[in-house]
Amino acid sequence: MRSEIERYLPRVVARLVEELIKLPGIGPKSASRLAYYLLHAPEEQVRDLAESLLEMKERIVLCSRCFNITEQDPCPICADENRDQSRICVVEQPLDVIALERTDRYRGLYHVLHGALSPVEGIGPEDLHIGELFTRVRLQPVEEIILATNPNLEGDATAMYLSQQLIPLGVRVTRLAHGLPMGGDLEYADEITLSRALEGRREM
């Protein structure tokens, strides 16, 4: 049975709308508006968009050390010998790395989990890059792990789990101060709030 969208739109436009709806935060109305915008946009602009999407999929890889997205392995942060190699800041997503870098207050390394623990959604430690974090701690001299997971239920559960596993390894484990809004995402926090959260981090 054809969907409501397919009934009222040409097939190729309906397909584009259906694909756009799959993007986070994009509902049917927003998807339709984007599709009609692209329909009327210059062909060169649409071609550039399509080529940039394909290039991203072809060239972007995960850093083998921190699992941040990168075009080169290791990523520029991991390869920077001027960074503090004794500190690792654990974040949920690559966008969180960008948010913290904007503060210009942190000069250590990162570890990107690519998610948070969520039993409701069936996401366990084996679904995230948690094992690789433990391996890094065992293989390199790490003085401090800064847990910068989001201040929500899943982020707190992830931070608690990590601290329970890391403290017995003899490493100092801290958590960002909760100057961050409860339930918010790190990537949306402003630089001042993130700077204060870094400075006010506490022991786990």
N, C-alpha and C positions, 0 to 999 in steps of 0.2 A: 504493500500500500504506500502510495506516495505521501511524503510529509507535507505539512501545510506550506512550508517554504517552497517546495518543489512544485506545488500546485499553481502558485501565482507568479513564479519567476522563470525566466529561461533556464534551461538545464545547467549551463556553464556558470551562470550567476548564482544559482541555488547551491551548486557545489562549492563555490568560493565562500558563500555565507556559512555553509555547514562546517567548512574547515576553520573559518574564523571563530565560530562559536566554541571550538575546542580550546581556544586560547584562554588563559586565566583572566577573569574579570570582564570577559566579553560575552554579553548576552545577545539574543536575537536582534534587538533593535540596533545595538552598536555594530554588530556584524553587518547588518544590512546597510547602515550608513557608510561603513568602511568600504564595502563592496561597491556601492554607487559612486563613492569618491574615486576609487581606483578605476572604475569604468570610464569616468570622464577625465581622468588625469592624462597628461601627455604620455605617449607610449614609451618614451625614453625613461620617464620617472618610474613607470611600472616595471620596465625591464631592469633598471638599476636595483629596484627592490628585490625582484626575483633573483638576480645574480648575487646580491649581497647575502640573501638567505642561503643559497647554495654554497657560496664561498665559506660562510660561517660553518656549515655542517662538514665541509671538506677539510677545513684547516684547523679548526679548534679541537684541542685535545685536553685531557686532564693531566696536570703536573703529577709526575710519578712520586713526588715527595709530599706535597701538601694537598693535592687534588683540586687546586684552583684551576679555572679554565685558562688556557694559554695557547699561543701559537708555537711556542718552543718549550722543550722539556730539558732541564727543569725551568720553571717559570722565572721571570725576572726577579721576583722577590726572593725565592729560594737560592737563586744564583748570585745574589748580591752579598759579597763577603763583608760588607760594612754593616749588615743587619745583625742585631743581637741574636746569636745562634742559641742562646741558653733559654730563650722564652718562646713559647708557642701559644698563640691565641686560637682557640677552637671556636669556629663559627658554623652556622648551619648552611649558608649558601654563599656562592661567589660574590653576590651583591653586598654581602656584609663586609667582605674584605675591602671593597671600594669605600664603603661608609666609614670604616675605621681608618683607612689611609687618608681620608680627607681631613681627619682631625690633626694630622701631622704630629701626633703625640706618641705614637707607638712605632718602635723601630725593630721589633722582633719578627719572628716568623709566624706563619698561619697553618691551620689544618682545617680543611673544609669537609664537613660531614655529608653534605648534600641531603639534608633533612634532619628530622628529630624523631626520637622514639615516640611511637604512638600505637599502643596495643589495640586501640579501637580500629585503626586503619591497617592493622597487621604489620606495622613497621617495627622490627626488632633490631638489635645490635648488628646482626649479620647483614642487614639491608643498608647499613651506613658504613662509612669509612672509619669505623671505630677500631677495628683490629689493627689497621695500619698505624693509627695513632699510638697504640700501646707498643707496637714494634719500634716506632721512632723514639719513644721514651727509653726503651731498653737499649737501643743501639747508639744514641747520641747523648752527650752530657746536657741534660735539660734541668734547669733550676726551677722553672715555674711554668705551669700550665694555666693560662687565663681562659676560663670558660665564658664565652660571649654568646651563648645560645639565647634565643629570644625570651623575654620575660613573660612567658605564658605557660600553660599547663605542660605542654609537650617539651618546651625548652627547659623548664625547671626539672622535669623528670629526667631529661637527658643529662643535665648538669649533675644531678644527684647520682645517677648511675656512673658517670665518668669519674666523679670524685671518689666514689667507693672503690673503683678499680685502680685509680691512679695513686692515691695516698699510700697504699701498701708498697708501691714501687719506690718510695722515698723521695717523691717530687712534691714541691709546694704547689698546691692547687688553690686558685682564687677565682672569684666570680665577679663579674661587673656589678658595680653598685646599682641599686634599683632607682636611680634617678631617671631611668628609662620608664616610660609609661607601661603599666601592667597590661598585658594583652597585645602590645604593639610589636612591630617588627623592627629589627635593628636597622635595616636599610632605609627606613623612613625617618630615623632620628636625626636631629640637626647636629652639627659639629660640636657645639658647646656642650650639649647634653651628653654626647658620647665621650667627650674629653673628660668631663666630670665623672662619668661612670668608670672610665679607665683609671683615673686617679684615686677614686674611692673604692676600688675593688676590695673584696674581703676574702678572708680565708674560708675554705669550704670545710 
